[in-house]
Amino acid sequence: MNNPTNVAEFKSDSDETSDVGGVAGKRLLSFFDRIERLEEEKSALAEDIKDVYAEAKSAGFEVKIMRRIMKLRKMEIEKRREEDELLDLYMSAIGME
């Protein structure tokens, strides 16, 4: 098999897959194909999310704060309370309150 220079060239050589050393070449290649498709979808979704943040920014919202709220929304309430309490404690300890 020649050394492919890009993914498209590699995919065109996929007919040359074989089982080597107990590794099922076609099955392994199918995993790589699925991962590549998912990575492409992930990139597209990341771009969509970036666009939504840009839209929010143009509407006058602070994106940095929105990102922080998104992080907090993903946390369990007890974990969030614990983090808030520690933040308050540490800020008090260094004289920020």
Biopython code that builds the backbone (N, CA, C, O; Angstrom):
import numpy as np
from Bio.PDB.StructureBuilder import StructureBuilder

atoms = [
    (1, "MET", "N", (0.855, -1.186, 0.000)),
    (1, "MET", "CA", (0.000, 0.000, 0.000)),
    (1, "MET", "C", (0.886, 1.228, 0.000)),
    (1, "MET", "O", (1.842, 1.297, 0.772)),
    (2, "ASN", "N", (0.589, 2.194, -0.846)),
    (2, "ASN", "CA", (1.382, 3.416, -0.892)),
    (2, "ASN", "C", (1.092, 4.273, 0.328)),
    (2, "ASN", "O", (0.115, 4.016, 1.032)),
    (3, "ASN", "N", (1.903, 5.275, 0.599)),
    (3, "ASN", "CA", (1.707, 6.171, 1.735)),
    (3, "ASN", "C", (0.736, 7.265, 1.345)),
    (3, "ASN", "O", (1.093, 8.150, 0.567)),
    (4, "PRO", "N", (-0.483, 7.230, 1.862)),
    (4, "PRO", "CA", (-1.462, 8.254, 1.491)),
    (4, "PRO", "C", (-1.077, 9.601, 2.088)),
    (4, "PRO", "O", (-0.536, 9.678, 3.190)),
    (5, "THR", "N", (-1.369, 10.665, 1.334)),
    (5, "THR", "CA", (-1.047, 12.009, 1.809)),
    (5, "THR", "C", (-2.247, 12.689, 2.427)),
    (5, "THR", "O", (-2.089, 13.707, 3.100)),
    (6, "ASN", "N", (-3.433, 12.165, 2.222)),
    (6, "ASN", "CA", (-4.622, 12.740, 2.844)),
    (6, "ASN", "C", (-5.665, 11.656, 3.074)),
    (6, "ASN", "O", (-5.537, 10.534, 2.584)),
    (7, "VAL", "N", (-6.694, 12.012, 3.825)),
    (7, "VAL", "CA", (-7.718, 11.042, 4.201)),
    (7, "VAL", "C", (-8.428, 10.490, 2.975)),
    (7, "VAL", "O", (-8.689, 9.289, 2.902)),
    (8, "ALA", "N", (-8.741, 11.341, 2.019)),
    (8, "ALA", "CA", (-9.458, 10.881, 0.834)),
    (8, "ALA", "C", (-8.646, 9.826, 0.086)),
    (8, "ALA", "O", (-9.201, 8.829, -0.376)),
    (9, "GLU", "N", (-7.337, 10.042, -0.034)),
    (9, "GLU", "CA", (-6.493, 9.074, -0.718)),
    (9, "GLU", "C", (-6.456, 7.768, 0.068)),
    (9, "GLU", "O", (-6.486, 6.684, -0.515)),
    (10, "PHE", "N", (-6.390, 7.877, 1.392)),
    (10, "PHE", "CA", (-6.375, 6.691, 2.237)),
    (10, "PHE", "C", (-7.661, 5.907, 2.068)),
    (10, "PHE", "O", (-7.626, 4.681, 1.954)),
    (11, "LYS", "N", (-8.793, 6.589, 2.048)),
    (11, "LYS", "CA", (-10.079, 5.914, 1.912)),
    (11, "LYS", "C", (-10.173, 5.193, 0.573)),
    (11, "LYS", "O", (-10.793, 4.133, 0.488)),
    (12, "SER", "N", (-9.576, 5.744, -0.460)),
    (12, "SER", "CA", (-9.648, 5.085, -1.753)),
    (12, "SER", "C", (-8.842, 3.799, -1.754)),
    (12, "SER", "O", (-9.095, 2.918, -2.575)),
    (13, "ASP", "N", (-7.876, 3.673, -0.852)),
    (13, "ASP", "CA", (-7.073, 2.461, -0.752)),
    (13, "ASP", "C", (-7.656, 1.462, 0.235)),
    (13, "ASP", "O", (-7.020, 0.449, 0.527)),
    (14, "SER", "N", (-8.864, 1.723, 0.761)),
    (14, "SER", "CA", (-9.435, 0.882, 1.810)),
    (14, "SER", "C", (-9.729, -0.531, 1.326)),
    (14, "SER", "O", (-9.911, -1.426, 2.151)),
    (15, "ASP", "N", (-9.783, -0.762, 0.008)),
    (15, "ASP", "CA", (-9.996, -2.108, -0.504)),
    (15, "ASP", "C", (-8.821, -3.016, -0.193)),
    (15, "ASP", "O", (-8.928, -4.239, -0.293)),
    (16, "GLU", "N", (-7.703, -2.418, 0.183)),
    (16, "GLU", "CA", (-6.506, -3.199, 0.465)),
    (16, "GLU", "C", (-6.431, -3.648, 1.918)),
    (16, "GLU", "O", (-5.413, -4.210, 2.322)),
    (17, "THR", "N", (-7.482, -3.420, 2.727)),
    (17, "THR", "CA", (-7.447, -3.835, 4.127)),
    (17, "THR", "C", (-7.444, -5.348, 4.207)),
    (17, "THR", "O", (-7.965, -6.037, 3.330)),
    (18, "SER", "N", (-6.851, -5.846, 5.269)),
    (18, "SER", "CA", (-6.816, -7.285, 5.488)),
    (18, "SER", "C", (-6.667, -7.561, 6.971)),
    (18, "SER", "O", (-6.415, -6.657, 7.768)),
    (19, "ASP", "N", (-6.827, -8.819, 7.324)),
    (19, "ASP", "CA", (-6.620, -9.228, 8.702)),
    (19, "ASP", "C", (-5.137, -9.523, 8.880)),
    (19, "ASP", "O", (-4.564, -10.365, 8.188)),
    (20, "VAL", "N", (-4.530, -8.809, 9.826)),
    (20, "VAL", "CA", (-3.107, -8.983, 10.063)),
    (20, "VAL", "C", (-2.878, -9.164, 11.547)),
    (20, "VAL", "O", (-3.321, -8.342, 12.349)),
    (21, "GLY", "N", (-2.206, -10.210, 11.913)),
    (21, "GLY", "CA", (-1.875, -10.440, 13.315)),
    (21, "GLY", "C", (-3.099, -10.472, 14.215)),
    (21, "GLY", "O", (-3.034, -10.018, 15.357)),
    (22, "GLY", "N", (-4.201, -10.996, 13.727)),
    (22, "GLY", "CA", (-5.410, -11.076, 14.530)),
    (22, "GLY", "C", (-6.231, -9.802, 14.539)),
    (22, "GLY", "O", (-7.241, -9.725, 15.239)),
    (23, "VAL", "N", (-5.816, -8.791, 13.768)),
    (23, "VAL", "CA", (-6.542, -7.527, 13.698)),
    (23, "VAL", "C", (-7.380, -7.517, 12.429)),
    (23, "VAL", "O", (-6.857, -7.648, 11.322)),
    (24, "ALA", "N", (-8.690, -7.359, 12.604)),
    (24, "ALA", "CA", (-9.610, -7.323, 11.470)),
    (24, "ALA", "C", (-9.534, -5.949, 10.819)),
    (24, "ALA", "O", (-10.083, -4.977, 11.338)),
    (25, "GLY", "N", (-8.858, -5.874, 9.689)),
    (25, "GLY", "CA", (-8.604, -4.600, 9.015)),
    (25, "GLY", "C", (-9.856, -3.823, 8.652)),
    (25, "GLY", "O", (-9.930, -2.620, 8.902)),
    (26, "LYS", "N", (-10.846, -4.494, 8.062)),
    (26, "LYS", "CA", (-12.065, -3.791, 7.650)),
    (26, "LYS", "C", (-12.831, -3.267, 8.855)),
    (26, "LYS", "O", (-13.363, -2.158, 8.820)),
    (27, "ARG", "N", (-12.891, -4.060, 9.922)),
    (27, "ARG", "CA", (-13.606, -3.612, 11.117)),
    (27, "ARG", "C", (-12.881, -2.433, 11.748)),
    (27, "ARG", "O", (-13.515, -1.457, 12.152)),
    (28, "LEU", "N", (-11.560, -2.515, 11.836)),
    (28, "LEU", "CA", (-10.773, -1.422, 12.396)),
    (28, "LEU", "C", (-10.965, -0.154, 11.569)),
    (28, "LEU", "O", (-11.131, 0.933, 12.121)),
    (29, "LEU", "N", (-10.941, -0.297, 10.257)),
    (29, "LEU", "CA", (-11.144, 0.858, 9.383)),
    (29, "LEU", "C", (-12.526, 1.461, 9.580)),
    (29, "LEU", "O", (-12.686, 2.680, 9.511)),
    (30, "SER", "N", (-13.539, 0.609, 9.826)),
    (30, "SER", "CA", (-14.886, 1.141, 10.040)),
    (30, "SER", "C", (-14.942, 1.985, 11.315)),
    (30, "SER", "O", (-15.662, 2.982, 11.367)),
    (31, "PHE", "N", (-14.180, 1.588, 12.351)),
    (31, "PHE", "CA", (-14.111, 2.408, 13.559)),
    (31, "PHE", "C", (-13.504, 3.773, 13.253)),
    (31, "PHE", "O", (-14.014, 4.802, 13.698)),
    (32, "PHE", "N", (-12.410, 3.775, 12.489)),
    (32, "PHE", "CA", (-11.783, 5.052, 12.125)),
    (32, "PHE", "C", (-12.727, 5.919, 11.306)),
    (32, "PHE", "O", (-12.797, 7.130, 11.512)),
    (33, "ASP", "N", (-13.453, 5.305, 10.379)),
    (33, "ASP", "CA", (-14.409, 6.059, 9.570)),
    (33, "ASP", "C", (-15.486, 6.700, 10.447)),
    (33, "ASP", "O", (-15.828, 7.869, 10.263)),
    (34, "ARG", "N", (-16.017, 5.933, 11.400)),
    (34, "ARG", "CA", (-17.042, 6.468, 12.305)),
    (34, "ARG", "C", (-16.489, 7.603, 13.145)),
    (34, "ARG", "O", (-17.148, 8.629, 13.321)),
    (35, "ILE", "N", (-15.280, 7.425, 13.665)),
    (35, "ILE", "CA", (-14.658, 8.476, 14.484)),
    (35, "ILE", "C", (-14.466, 9.737, 13.657)),
    (35, "ILE", "O", (-14.745, 10.838, 14.133)),
    (36, "GLU", "N", (-13.994, 9.590, 12.427)),
    (36, "GLU", "CA", (-13.800, 10.759, 11.562)),
    (36, "GLU", "C", (-15.117, 11.493, 11.322)),
    (36, "GLU", "O", (-15.153, 12.722, 11.368)),
    (37, "ARG", "N", (-16.197, 10.757, 11.067)),
    (37, "ARG", "CA", (-17.500, 11.394, 10.850)),
    (37, "ARG", "C", (-17.952, 12.137, 12.105)),
    (37, "ARG", "O", (-18.452, 13.259, 12.029)),
    (38, "LEU", "N", (-17.770, 11.495, 13.259)),
    (38, "LEU", "CA", (-18.166, 12.144, 14.513)),
    (38, "LEU", "C", (-17.325, 13.384, 14.796)),
    (38, "LEU", "O", (-17.845, 14.387, 15.284)),
    (39, "GLU", "N", (-16.034, 13.324, 14.493)),
    (39, "GLU", "CA", (-15.164, 14.499, 14.670)),
    (39, "GLU", "C", (-15.621, 15.645, 13.771)),
    (39, "GLU", "O", (-15.598, 16.806, 14.180)),
    (40, "GLU", "N", (-16.036, 15.319, 12.548)),
    (40, "GLU", "CA", (-16.553, 16.348, 11.643)),
    (40, "GLU", "C", (-17.831, 16.958, 12.205)),
    (40, "GLU", "O", (-18.013, 18.175, 12.163)),
    (41, "GLU", "N", (-18.722, 16.106, 12.736)),
    (41, "GLU", "CA", (-19.961, 16.603, 13.336)),
    (41, "GLU", "C", (-19.654, 17.470, 14.554)),
    (41, "GLU", "O", (-20.286, 18.505, 14.765)),
    (42, "LYS", "N", (-18.685, 17.042, 15.348)),
    (42, "LYS", "CA", (-18.306, 17.800, 16.535)),
    (42, "LYS", "C", (-17.779, 19.178, 16.138)),
    (42, "LYS", "O", (-18.096, 20.178, 16.783)),
    (43, "SER", "N", (-16.981, 19.229, 15.085)),
    (43, "SER", "CA", (-16.465, 20.519, 14.607)),
    (43, "SER", "C", (-17.601, 21.415, 14.138)),
    (43, "SER", "O", (-17.610, 22.615, 14.412)),
    (44, "ALA", "N", (-18.555, 20.827, 13.431)),
    (44, "ALA", "CA", (-19.700, 21.610, 12.948)),
    (44, "ALA", "C", (-20.519, 22.131, 14.123)),
    (44, "ALA", "O", (-20.957, 23.281, 14.110)),
    (45, "LEU", "N", (-20.727, 21.295, 15.135)),
    (45, "LEU", "CA", (-21.475, 21.731, 16.317)),
    (45, "LEU", "C", (-20.726, 22.826, 17.070)),
    (45, "LEU", "O", (-21.336, 23.789, 17.536)),
    (46, "ALA", "N", (-19.417, 22.683, 17.189)),
    (46, "ALA", "CA", (-18.620, 23.716, 17.864)),
    (46, "ALA", "C", (-18.745, 25.048, 17.129)),
    (46, "ALA", "O", (-18.828, 26.103, 17.758)),
    (47, "GLU", "N", (-18.759, 24.999, 15.822)),
    (47, "GLU", "CA", (-18.920, 26.211, 15.018)),
    (47, "GLU", "C", (-20.307, 26.820, 15.238)),
    (47, "GLU", "O", (-20.444, 28.040, 15.334)),
    (48, "ASP", "N", (-21.333, 25.970, 15.318)),
    (48, "ASP", "CA", (-22.692, 26.449, 15.586)),
    (48, "ASP", "C", (-22.777, 27.115, 16.958)),
    (48, "ASP", "O", (-23.405, 28.164, 17.102)),
    (49, "ILE", "N", (-22.150, 26.512, 17.961)),
    (49, "ILE", "CA", (-22.147, 27.084, 19.309)),
    (49, "ILE", "C", (-21.436, 28.431, 19.309)),
    (49, "ILE", "O", (-21.889, 29.382, 19.946)),
    (50, "LYS", "N", (-20.338, 28.504, 18.600)),
    (50, "LYS", "CA", (-19.597, 29.765, 18.482)),
    (50, "LYS", "C", (-20.488, 30.846, 17.856)),
    (50, "LYS", "O", (-20.470, 32.000, 18.284)),
    (51, "ASP", "N", (-21.257, 30.464, 16.850)),
    (51, "ASP", "CA", (-22.167, 31.407, 16.192)),
    (51, "ASP", "C", (-23.249, 31.907, 17.155)),
    (51, "ASP", "O", (-23.605, 33.086, 17.137)),
    (52, "VAL", "N", (-23.771, 31.003, 17.999)),
    (52, "VAL", "CA", (-24.804, 31.399, 18.967)),
    (52, "VAL", "C", (-24.218, 32.391, 19.970)),
    (52, "VAL", "O", (-24.861, 33.388, 20.300)),
    (53, "TYR", "N", (-23.015, 32.129, 20.451)),
    (53, "TYR", "CA", (-22.370, 33.064, 21.374)),
    (53, "TYR", "C", (-22.136, 34.418, 20.694)),
    (53, "TYR", "O", (-22.322, 35.465, 21.315)),
    (54, "ALA", "N", (-21.733, 34.398, 19.438)),
    (54, "ALA", "CA", (-21.523, 35.649, 18.705)),
    (54, "ALA", "C", (-22.838, 36.416, 18.554)),
    (54, "ALA", "O", (-22.868, 37.641, 18.664)),
    (55, "GLU", "N", (-23.908, 35.691, 18.304)),
    (55, "GLU", "CA", (-25.228, 36.322, 18.196)),
    (55, "GLU", "C", (-25.631, 36.947, 19.530)),
    (55, "GLU", "O", (-26.142, 38.066, 19.569)),
    (56, "ALA", "N", (-25.400, 36.222, 20.616)),
    (56, "ALA", "CA", (-25.722, 36.743, 21.946)),
    (56, "ALA", "C", (-24.892, 37.990, 22.245)),
    (56, "ALA", "O", (-25.398, 38.958, 22.812)),
    (57, "LYS", "N", (-23.617, 37.960, 21.862)),
    (57, "LYS", "CA", (-22.744, 39.114, 22.085)),
    (57, "LYS", "C", (-23.250, 40.324, 21.307)),
    (57, "LYS", "O", (-23.257, 41.443, 21.821)),
    (58, "SER", "N", (-23.670, 40.095, 20.075)),
    (58, "SER", "CA", (-24.165, 41.211, 19.265)),
    (58, "SER", "C", (-25.486, 41.759, 19.820)),
    (58, "SER", "O", (-25.862, 42.898, 19.543)),
    (59, "ALA", "N", (-26.180, 40.932, 20.604)),
    (59, "ALA", "CA", (-27.419, 41.380, 21.243)),
    (59, "ALA", "C", (-27.143, 42.067, 22.581)),
    (59, "ALA", "O", (-28.073, 42.481, 23.273)),
    (60, "GLY", "N", (-25.855, 42.189, 22.945)),
    (60, "GLY", "CA", (-25.478, 42.917, 24.144)),
    (60, "GLY", "C", (-25.207, 42.068, 25.377)),
    (60, "GLY", "O", (-25.006, 42.614, 26.462)),
    (61, "PHE", "N", (-25.196, 40.749, 25.236)),
    (61, "PHE", "CA", (-24.923, 39.878, 26.378)),
    (61, "PHE", "C", (-23.427, 39.632, 26.531)),
    (61, "PHE", "O", (-22.683, 39.636, 25.551)),
    (62, "GLU", "N", (-22.994, 39.418, 27.773)),
    (62, "GLU", "CA", (-21.591, 39.135, 28.067)),
    (62, "GLU", "C", (-21.343, 37.641, 27.906)),
    (62, "GLU", "O", (-21.827, 36.834, 28.700)),
    (63, "VAL", "N", (-20.598, 37.283, 26.888)),
    (63, "VAL", "CA", (-20.352, 35.887, 26.563)),
    (63, "VAL", "C", (-19.569, 35.184, 27.675)),
    (63, "VAL", "O", (-19.832, 34.020, 27.977)),
    (64, "LYS", "N", (-18.627, 35.871, 28.274)),
    (64, "LYS", "CA", (-17.836, 35.267, 29.352)),
    (64, "LYS", "C", (-18.744, 34.823, 30.500)),
    (64, "LYS", "O", (-18.557, 33.744, 31.062)),
    (65, "ILE", "N", (-19.710, 35.643, 30.840)),
    (65, "ILE", "CA", (-20.658, 35.316, 31.904)),
    (65, "ILE", "C", (-21.572, 34.176, 31.461)),
    (65, "ILE", "O", (-21.884, 33.289, 32.256)),
    (66, "MET", "N", (-21.993, 34.191, 30.230)),
    (66, "MET", "CA", (-22.838, 33.118, 29.709)),
    (66, "MET", "C", (-22.118, 31.775, 29.779)),
    (66, "MET", "O", (-22.716, 30.762, 30.142)),
    (67, "ARG", "N", (-20.833, 31.771, 29.431)),
    (67, "ARG", "CA", (-20.055, 30.531, 29.497)),
    (67, "ARG", "C", (-19.953, 30.037, 30.936)),
    (67, "ARG", "O", (-20.031, 28.836, 31.192)),
    (68, "ARG", "N", (-19.781, 30.957, 31.861)),
    (68, "ARG", "CA", (-19.706, 30.587, 33.281)),
    (68, "ARG", "C", (-21.042, 29.989, 33.740)),
    (68, "ARG", "O", (-21.059, 28.997, 34.469)),
    (69, "ILE", "N", (-22.148, 30.583, 33.320)),
    (69, "ILE", "CA", (-23.461, 30.062, 33.680)),
    (69, "ILE", "C", (-23.679, 28.679, 33.070)),
    (69, "ILE", "O", (-24.255, 27.803, 33.714)),
    (70, "MET", "N", (-23.226, 28.477, 31.840)),
    (70, "MET", "CA", (-23.342, 27.156, 31.219)),
    (70, "MET", "C", (-22.591, 26.115, 32.043)),
    (70, "MET", "O", (-23.079, 25.000, 32.233)),
    (71, "LYS", "N", (-21.423, 26.472, 32.523)),
    (71, "LYS", "CA", (-20.650, 25.562, 33.370)),
    (71, "LYS", "C", (-21.416, 25.254, 34.662)),
    (71, "LYS", "O", (-21.473, 24.104, 35.097)),
    (72, "LEU", "N", (-21.996, 26.280, 35.266)),
    (72, "LEU", "CA", (-22.743, 26.097, 36.505)),
    (72, "LEU", "C", (-23.995, 25.252, 36.292)),
    (72, "LEU", "O", (-24.356, 24.449, 37.153)),
    (73, "ARG", "N", (-24.652, 25.426, 35.160)),
    (73, "ARG", "CA", (-25.868, 24.662, 34.868)),
    (73, "ARG", "C", (-25.578, 23.168, 34.751)),
    (73, "ARG", "O", (-26.450, 22.342, 35.020)),
    (74, "LYS", "N", (-24.364, 22.824, 34.353)),
    (74, "LYS", "CA", (-23.987, 21.418, 34.203)),
    (74, "LYS", "C", (-23.657, 20.763, 35.541)),
    (74, "LYS", "O", (-23.651, 19.537, 35.649)),
    (75, "MET", "N", (-23.383, 21.580, 36.565)),
    (75, "MET", "CA", (-23.007, 21.060, 37.878)),
    (75, "MET", "C", (-24.223, 20.615, 38.668)),
    (75, "MET", "O", (-25.321, 21.149, 38.513)),
    (76, "GLU", "N", (-24.002, 19.631, 39.514)),
    (76, "GLU", "CA", (-25.044, 19.261, 40.463)),
    (76, "GLU", "C", (-25.147, 20.381, 41.491)),
    (76, "GLU", "O", (-24.158, 21.047, 41.796)),
    (77, "ILE", "N", (-26.339, 20.583, 42.017)),
    (77, "ILE", "CA", (-26.593, 21.717, 42.903)),
    (77, "ILE", "C", (-25.697, 21.685, 44.147)),
    (77, "ILE", "O", (-25.216, 22.729, 44.587)),
    (78, "GLU", "N", (-25.470, 20.500, 44.712)),
    (78, "GLU", "CA", (-24.612, 20.406, 45.906)),
    (78, "GLU", "C", (-23.171, 20.771, 45.584)),
    (78, "GLU", "O", (-22.504, 21.440, 46.372)),
    (79, "LYS", "N", (-22.697, 20.336, 44.439)),
    (79, "LYS", "CA", (-21.329, 20.663, 44.016)),
    (79, "LYS", "C", (-21.208, 22.171, 43.810)),
    (79, "LYS", "O", (-20.199, 22.773, 44.177)),
    (80, "ARG", "N", (-22.228, 22.771, 43.229)),
    (80, "ARG", "CA", (-22.217, 24.210, 42.994)),
    (80, "ARG", "C", (-22.234, 24.970, 44.320)),
    (80, "ARG", "O", (-21.506, 25.951, 44.475)),
    (81, "ARG", "N", (-23.043, 24.537, 45.266)),
    (81, "ARG", "CA", (-23.079, 25.183, 46.588)),
    (81, "ARG", "C", (-21.730, 25.078, 47.288)),
    (81, "ARG", "O", (-21.240, 26.046, 47.870)),
    (82, "GLU", "N", (-21.141, 23.891, 47.223)),
    (82, "GLU", "CA", (-19.827, 23.674, 47.841)),
    (82, "GLU", "C", (-18.780, 24.604, 47.231)),
    (82, "GLU", "O", (-17.972, 25.199, 47.944)),
    (83, "GLU", "N", (-18.805, 24.720, 45.920)),
    (83, "GLU", "CA", (-17.850, 25.598, 45.244)),
    (83, "GLU", "C", (-18.075, 27.056, 45.645)),
    (83, "GLU", "O", (-17.114, 27.787, 45.880)),
    (84, "ASP", "N", (-19.338, 27.483, 45.724)),
    (84, "ASP", "CA", (-19.658, 28.859, 46.133)),
    (84, "ASP", "C", (-19.182, 29.139, 47.559)),
    (84, "ASP", "O", (-18.628, 30.203, 47.837)),
    (85, "GLU", "N", (-19.401, 28.180, 48.456)),
    (85, "GLU", "CA", (-18.972, 28.357, 49.839)),
    (85, "GLU", "C", (-17.456, 28.468, 49.944)),
    (85, "GLU", "O", (-16.938, 29.305, 50.684)),
    (86, "LEU", "N", (-16.744, 27.620, 49.200)),
    (86, "LEU", "CA", (-15.283, 27.690, 49.220)),
    (86, "LEU", "C", (-14.782, 28.999, 48.626)),
    (86, "LEU", "O", (-13.824, 29.588, 49.125)),
    (87, "LEU", "N", (-15.426, 29.446, 47.570)),
    (87, "LEU", "CA", (-15.057, 30.712, 46.953)),
    (87, "LEU", "C", (-15.217, 31.852, 47.949)),
    (87, "LEU", "O", (-14.323, 32.687, 48.093)),
    (88, "ASP", "N", (-16.365, 31.887, 48.642)),
    (88, "ASP", "CA", (-16.602, 32.911, 49.669)),
    (88, "ASP", "C", (-15.567, 32.821, 50.781)),
    (88, "ASP", "O", (-15.033, 33.841, 51.216)),
    (89, "LEU", "N", (-15.281, 31.614, 51.243)),
    (89, "LEU", "CA", (-14.299, 31.402, 52.304)),
    (89, "LEU", "C", (-12.929, 31.905, 51.900)),
    (89, "LEU", "O", (-12.291, 32.652, 52.641)),
    (90, "TYR", "N", (-12.478, 31.498, 50.729)),
    (90, "TYR", "CA", (-11.150, 31.907, 50.243)),
    (90, "TYR", "C", (-11.069, 33.413, 50.044)),
    (90, "TYR", "O", (-10.059, 34.032, 50.379)),
    (91, "MET", "N", (-12.132, 34.007, 49.498)),
    (91, "MET", "CA", (-12.128, 35.457, 49.283)),
    (91, "MET", "C", (-12.060, 36.182, 50.616)),
    (91, "MET", "O", (-11.349, 37.180, 50.739)),
    (92, "SER", "N", (-12.783, 35.702, 51.608)),
    (92, "SER", "CA", (-12.730, 36.300, 52.956)),
    (92, "SER", "C", (-11.338, 36.170, 53.550)),
    (92, "SER", "O", (-10.827, 37.100, 54.174)),
    (93, "ALA", "N", (-10.733, 35.016, 53.354)),
    (93, "ALA", "CA", (-9.405, 34.744, 53.911)),
    (93, "ALA", "C", (-8.345, 35.682, 53.357)),
    (93, "ALA", "O", (-7.374, 35.990, 54.049)),
    (94, "ILE", "N", (-8.511, 36.135, 52.143)),
    (94, "ILE", "CA", (-7.507, 37.045, 51.555)),
    (94, "ILE", "C", (-7.975, 38.492, 51.542)),
    (94, "ILE", "O", (-7.349, 39.355, 50.926)),
    (95, "GLY", "N", (-9.090, 38.747, 52.232)),
    (95, "GLY", "CA", (-9.555, 40.135, 52.385)),
    (95, "GLY", "C", (-10.259, 40.728, 51.194)),
    (95, "GLY", "O", (-10.240, 41.945, 51.012)),
    (96, "MET", "N", (-10.872, 39.916, 50.389)),
    (96, "MET", "CA", (-11.576, 40.450, 49.208)),
    (96, "MET", "C", (-13.022, 40.797, 49.498)),
    (96, "MET", "O", (-13.705, 41.317, 48.616)),
    (97, "GLU", "N", (-13.521, 40.529, 50.705)),
    (97, "GLU", "CA", (-14.923, 40.864, 51.012)),
    (97, "GLU", "C", (-14.987, 41.893, 52.098)),
    (97, "GLU", "O", (-16.077, 42.304, 52.496)),
]
sb = StructureBuilder()
sb.init_structure("model")
sb.init_model(0)
sb.init_chain("A")
sb.init_seg("    ")
for serial, (resi, resn, name, xyz) in enumerate(atoms, 1):
    if name == "N":
        sb.init_residue(resn, " ", resi, " ")
    sb.init_atom(name, np.array(xyz, "f"), 0.0, 1.0, " ", f" {name:<3s}", serial, name[0])
structure = sb.get_structure()
